[in-house]
């Protein structure tokens, strides 16, 4: 198949099934993979000449776990998409749900996040996706997140402070994105930052 594809790319023509003469085609090729293609070439699974024909303009897109700033944006994109498709008025994601999503590594990448939001919208009976709408493994992750630290159980204020600090770090100190991730408005976030003495350590 790789040989046939290479011929199509080079000659810009295809031979239809049962035909005796080739047909010219004017197409562009977009190829994507989650594998290390150079390892596949060294291992003999992928042809080097085909790689060089495809490798005209390349983009490396890091996995979702390496670009967590994108998670809230993708969450609300998928939320709007599936709320519209299912004709449901689900507009928000509970703060605890967003916290879990921001701390999850997403081995299934963006597709996994999309599936989680689609499931949440399908199960939601109200205006928000809540913890009980998440898959079981993510609900278990929420339990592990709030285990004892240093042999003691943290107070609610300590948990809130730790969480806000973590979110601010993940979004590079951006208050607008932090507020969106936390599920609150900027004024509420400012009050919490002032309460914990963090108002001077962040950017707009």
KEKE-3310 file (N, C-alpha, C; in steps of 0.2 Angstrom, whole numbers, plus 5000, padded with zeros to 4 digits):
npx = (5004:5010:5019:5010:5004:5015:5017:5006:5007:5019:5017:5005:4993:4980:4976:4961:4950:4949:4951:4961:4969:4978:4971:4972:4975:4971:4976:4979:4989:4987:4994:4995:5001:5003:5014:5032:5039:5051:5057:5049:5053:5067:5064:5059:5045:5040:5041:5056:5057:5044:5041:5049:5043:5030:5034:5034:5029:5029:5022:5023:5013:5011:5006:4990:4992:5004:5000:4991:4985:4976:4965:4953:4948:4945:4936:4925:4922:4919:4908:4899:4897:4891:4880:4872:4870:4863:4853:4852:4852:4866:4878:4889:4903:4906:4916:4924:4925:4932:4944:4948:4949:4960:4970:4972:4980:4976:4978:4972:4972:4966:4954:4949:4946:4936:4926:4923:4917:4906:4899:4897:4888:4877:4873:4870:4857:4854:4860:4874:4889:4893:4902:4897:4894:4906:4917:4921:4934:4940:4932:4937:4950:4948:4946:4958:4965:4962:4967:4976:4989:5006:5003:4991:4974:4970:4962:4947:4950:4964:4964:4958:4966:4978:4973:4970:4983:4989:4981:4984:4998:4998:4991:5000:4999:4989:4975:4962:4961:4963:4952:4941:4945:4943:4929:4923:4920:4930:4930:4927:4938:4948:4945:4947:4961:4966:4962:4971:4983:4988:4987:4996:5005:5001:4997:4987)
npy = (4994:5006:5008:5010:5022:5030:5031:5037:5050:5054:5054:5060:5053:5040:5023:5017:5004:4990:4998:5003:5013:5027:5040:5057:5067:5080:5084:5086:5080:5076:5070:5061:5056:5047:5041:5038:5042:5041:5031:5021:5020:5016:5004:4997:4997:5008:5016:5025:5033:5037:5044:5055:5061:5065:5073:5088:5100:5101:5099:5099:5093:5095:5083:5084:5084:5091:5104:5111:5123:5124:5116:5121:5129:5120:5112:5120:5122:5110:5108:5117:5112:5099:5102:5109:5099:5089:5096:5102:5112:5114:5123:5125:5119:5110:5117:5107:5097:5103:5105:5092:5088:5097:5091:5079:5067:5063:5051:5047:5058:5073:5068:5059:5069:5075:5065:5063:5075:5074:5063:5069:5079:5072:5065:5075:5083:5095:5112:5111:5101:5088:5080:5067:5064:5061:5048:5033:5031:5044:5049:5042:5047:5060:5057:5053:5064:5072:5066:5064:5075:5075:5068:5073:5079:5092:5108:5115:5128:5127:5118:5125:5136:5129:5124:5135:5141:5131:5131:5144:5143:5133:5140:5150:5162:5169:5178:5179:5167:5159:5161:5157:5143:5140:5142:5153:5171:5186:5195:5188:5180:5189:5193:5181:5180:5191:5188:5178:5184:5184:5193:5201:5193:5188:5190:5199)
npz = (5000:5004:4993:4983:4987:4987:4973:4968:4974:4968:4954:4953:4949:4947:4946:4942:4949:4938:4927:4913:4910:4918:4929:4930:4945:4956:4971:4989:5002:5019:5032:5048:5064:5079:5082:5083:5069:5063:5070:5066:5053:5054:5060:5049:5046:5040:5025:5020:5008:5006:5017:5015:5004:5010:5020:5019:5024:5041:5057:5074:5087:5103:5116:5125:5139:5140:5137:5146:5148:5137:5140:5148:5137:5127:5134:5136:5122:5118:5126:5122:5109:5111:5119:5110:5100:5107:5111:5123:5139:5144:5151:5159:5169:5183:5197:5204:5194:5184:5190:5192:5178:5174:5181:5176:5166:5153:5144:5132:5125:5116:5111:5121:5131:5124:5123:5137:5140:5131:5136:5149:5146:5141:5152:5161:5171:5174:5173:5173:5171:5183:5196:5197:5184:5178:5171:5180:5184:5184:5194:5205:5204:5209:5223:5227:5225:5236:5247:5263:5267:5271:5283:5289:5288:5277:5280:5273:5269:5267:5257:5247:5245:5241:5229:5221:5220:5213:5201:5196:5194:5183:5173:5170:5178:5173:5176:5171:5163:5174:5182:5174:5173:5187:5188:5192:5193:5188:5198:5210:5210:5212:5225:5232:5230:5237:5250:5252:5251:5238:5228:5221:5214:5202:5184:5172)
capx = (5000:5014:5022:5005:5003:5020:5016:5001:5010:5024:5014:4998:4988:4978:4973:4955:4949:4946:4953:4967:4973:4977:4968:4976:4971:4974:4974:4984:4989:4988:4996:4995:5003:5005:5021:5039:5039:5058:5058:5046:5058:5073:5062:5057:5038:5038:5046:5059:5055:5037:5041:5052:5038:5025:5037:5035:5028:5028:5020:5023:5008:5012:5000:4986:4995:5009:4997:4985:4981:4971:4960:4947:4946:4943:4931:4919:4921:4915:4902:4894:4896:4887:4874:4869:4869:4858:4847:4852:4855:4871:4882:4894:4907:4907:4923:4928:4926:4937:4950:4950:4952:4966:4976:4972:4985:4973:4982:4968:4973:4960:4948:4947:4943:4929:4922:4921:4912:4900:4896:4894:4882:4872:4870:4868:4850:4854:4864:4881:4892:4895:4907:4894:4894:4912:4919:4922:4941:4941:4929:4942:4956:4946:4947:4966:4968:4961:4970:4980:4996:5010:5000:4985:4969:4970:4956:4944:4954:4970:4963:4956:4973:4983:4971:4971:4990:4991:4978:4988:5004:4996:4989:5005:4997:4984:4969:4956:4960:4962:4945:4937:4946:4940:4922:4921:4921:4937:4930:4927:4945:4952:4944:4951:4968:4967:4961:4976:4989:4991:4985:5002:5009:4999:4996:4980)
capy = (5000:5012:5009:5013:5028:5034:5032:5042:5056:5056:5054:5063:5050:5034:5018:5014:4997:4988:5003:5001:5019:5031:5046:5062:5069:5086:5083:5087:5075:5078:5064:5062:5050:5047:5037:5041:5040:5039:5024:5016:5019:5012:4997:4994:4997:5014:5018:5032:5038:5039:5049:5061:5064:5068:5078:5094:5105:5097:5102:5094:5096:5092:5080:5088:5084:5096:5110:5111:5129:5123:5111:5125:5131:5114:5110:5124:5121:5103:5109:5120:5108:5093:5104:5110:5093:5086:5101:5103:5118:5113:5128:5125:5113:5111:5118:5101:5093:5106:5103:5085:5088:5100:5087:5072:5067:5062:5046:5047:5065:5077:5063:5057:5074:5076:5059:5065:5081:5072:5059:5073:5083:5067:5063:5080:5084:5102:5117:5110:5094:5088:5075:5061:5063:5059:5041:5030:5032:5051:5050:5039:5052:5065:5055:5053:5071:5076:5062:5067:5078:5076:5064:5076:5081:5099:5111:5118:5134:5125:5115:5130:5140:5125:5123:5141:5142:5126:5133:5150:5140:5130:5145:5155:5168:5173:5179:5178:5160:5155:5162:5152:5136:5139:5142:5160:5177:5189:5199:5183:5177:5194:5193:5176:5182:5196:5185:5173:5187:5182:5197:5204:5188:5186:5194:5200)
capz = (5000:5004:4987:4978:4989:4984:4966:4968:4976:4964:4947:4953:4945:4950:4941:4945:4949:4932:4922:4909:4909:4924:4929:4934:4951:4959:4978:4994:5007:5026:5036:5055:5067:5086:5083:5081:5062:5062:5073:5062:5047:5056:5061:5043:5046:5036:5019:5020:5002:5007:5022:5012:5000:5014:5025:5016:5030:5047:5063:5080:5092:5110:5119:5129:5145:5140:5136:5150:5147:5132:5143:5149:5131:5124:5138:5134:5115:5117:5130:5117:5103:5112:5121:5104:5096:5111:5112:5131:5141:5149:5150:5164:5172:5191:5199:5205:5188:5180:5194:5190:5171:5174:5184:5173:5160:5146:5139:5125:5122:5115:5109:5127:5134:5120:5125:5144:5140:5128:5142:5154:5143:5140:5158:5165:5171:5175:5168:5173:5172:5189:5197:5196:5177:5175:5172:5187:5185:5185:5201:5209:5204:5214:5229:5228:5225:5242:5252:5268:5265:5277:5288:5291:5283:5276:5281:5267:5266:5264:5250:5242:5244:5237:5222:5218:5218:5207:5195:5194:5191:5177:5168:5170:5182:5170:5180:5167:5162:5181:5185:5170:5176:5194:5187:5195:5189:5190:5205:5215:5211:5215:5232:5235:5230:5242:5256:5254:5250:5232:5223:5218:5211:5196:5179:5169)
cpx = (5004:5017:5016:5004:5008:5020:5011:5003:5015:5021:5008:4993:4986:4975:4967:4954:4946:4948:4960:4972:4972:4973:4971:4972:4975:4972:4980:4983:4991:4989:4997:4997:5004:5011:5027:5040:5046:5060:5055:5050:5064:5070:5059:5049:5035:5043:5049:5057:5048:5037:5044:5047:5032:5028:5039:5035:5026:5026:5020:5018:5009:5005:4996:4989:5001:5007:4991:4981:4975:4965:4953:4944:4942:4936:4924:4917:4917:4908:4897:4892:4890:4880:4869:4866:4863:4853:4846:4855:4860:4877:4889:4897:4908:4915:4927:4929:4932:4944:4953:4953:4958:4972:4976:4977:4983:4977:4978:4968:4966:4953:4945:4943:4936:4924:4919:4916:4906:4896:4893:4888:4876:4869:4868:4860:4849:4858:4872:4883:4895:4899:4904:4893:4900:4913:4921:4930:4943:4938:4934:4948:4954:4947:4954:4968:4967:4963:4974:4987:5000:5007:4994:4981:4969:4963:4953:4948:4960:4970:4962:4962:4977:4980:4971:4978:4992:4988:4982:4994:5003:4995:4994:5003:4992:4977:4963:4955:4960:4955:4940:4938:4943:4932:4919:4922:4928:4936:4930:4935:4949:4951:4947:4959:4970:4967:4967:4983:4992:4990:4990:5006:5007:4998:4989:4979)
cpy = (5006:5013:5012:5020:5033:5036:5037:5049:5059:5058:5058:5060:5043:5030:5015:5007:4995:4992:5000:5007:5024:5037:5051:5065:5075:5086:5085:5082:5078:5071:5065:5056:5051:5043:5041:5038:5038:5032:5019:5015:5015:5005:4993:4994:5003:5015:5025:5036:5041:5045:5056:5065:5067:5073:5084:5100:5101:5101:5097:5097:5092:5088:5085:5089:5089:5103:5111:5118:5129:5119:5115:5127:5126:5111:5113:5124:5115:5104:5112:5116:5103:5096:5106:5104:5089:5090:5101:5109:5117:5118:5129:5119:5115:5112:5112:5097:5096:5105:5096:5085:5092:5096:5081:5072:5065:5057:5045:5053:5069:5073:5061:5063:5076:5071:5061:5070:5078:5068:5064:5077:5078:5065:5069:5082:5092:5106:5115:5102:5094:5081:5068:5059:5061:5051:5039:5032:5039:5052:5048:5044:5058:5063:5055:5060:5074:5071:5067:5069:5078:5073:5068:5078:5089:5102:5113:5124:5132:5122:5120:5134:5135:5124:5129:5142:5137:5128:5139:5148:5137:5135:5151:5162:5172:5173:5177:5170:5156:5156:5157:5145:5135:5139:5148:5166:5181:5192:5194:5180:5183:5194:5187:5177:5186:5193:5181:5177:5186:5187:5201:5199:5185:5192:5195:5194)
cpz = (5000:4997:4982:4980:4986:4977:4965:4969:4971:4957:4947:4948:4948:4945:4945:4944:4942:4926:4919:4908:4916:4923:4933:4940:4954:4967:4982:4999:5014:5029:5043:5058:5074:5087:5081:5074:5061:5065:5069:5055:5049:5057:5055:5042:5041:5031:5020:5014:5003:5012:5019:5008:5004:5018:5021:5021:5036:5053:5069:5085:5098:5112:5124:5136:5146:5138:5139:5150:5142:5135:5144:5142:5127:5127:5136:5126:5114:5121:5125:5111:5105:5115:5115:5100:5100:5113:5120:5133:5146:5147:5154:5166:5179:5192:5200:5199:5184:5184:5192:5183:5170:5177:5181:5167:5153:5142:5132:5122:5121:5114:5116:5131:5130:5122:5132:5144:5136:5133:5147:5152:5143:5147:5163:5165:5172:5171:5169:5174:5179:5190:5196:5189:5174:5175:5178:5188:5187:5192:5206:5210:5209:5221:5231:5228:5232:5248:5257:5265:5272:5283:5291:5286:5283:5277:5274:5264:5264:5258:5245:5240:5239:5230:5218:5215:5212:5201:5192:5191:5184:5171:5167:5173:5179:5174:5177:5166:5169:5183:5181:5172:5182:5193:5191:5191:5192:5197:5211:5216:5214:5223:5236:5235:5235:5249:5258:5252:5243:5226:5219:5214:5204:5190:5177:5164)
residu = (UNK:UNK:UNK:UNK:UNK:UNK:UNK:UNK:UNK:UNK:UNK:UNK:UNK:UNK:UNK:UNK:UNK:UNK:UNK:UNK:UNK:UNK:UNK:UNK:UNK:UNK:UNK:UNK:UNK:UNK:UNK:UNK:UNK:UNK:UNK:UNK:UNK:UNK:UNK:UNK:UNK:UNK:UNK:UNK:UNK:UNK:UNK:UNK:UNK:UNK:UNK:UNK:UNK:UNK:UNK:UNK:UNK:UNK:UNK:UNK:UNK:UNK:UNK:UNK:UNK:UNK:UNK:UNK:UNK:UNK:UNK:UNK:UNK:UNK:UNK:UNK:UNK:UNK:UNK:UNK:UNK:UNK:UNK:UNK:UNK:UNK:UNK:UNK:UNK:UNK:UNK:UNK:UNK:UNK:UNK:UNK:UNK:UNK:UNK:UNK:UNK:UNK:UNK:UNK:UNK:UNK:UNK:UNK:UNK:UNK:UNK:UNK:UNK:UNK:UNK:UNK:UNK:UNK:UNK:UNK:UNK:UNK:UNK:UNK:UNK:UNK:UNK:UNK:UNK:UNK:UNK:UNK:UNK:UNK:UNK:UNK:UNK:UNK:UNK:UNK:UNK:UNK:UNK:UNK:UNK:UNK:UNK:UNK:UNK:UNK:UNK:UNK:UNK:UNK:UNK:UNK:UNK:UNK:UNK:UNK:UNK:UNK:UNK:UNK:UNK:UNK:UNK:UNK:UNK:UNK:UNK:UNK:UNK:UNK:UNK:UNK:UNK:UNK:UNK:UNK:UNK:UNK:UNK:UNK:UNK:UNK:UNK:UNK:UNK:UNK:UNK:UNK:UNK:UNK:UNK:UNK:UNK:UNK:UNK:UNK:UNK:UNK:UNK:UNK)
# end
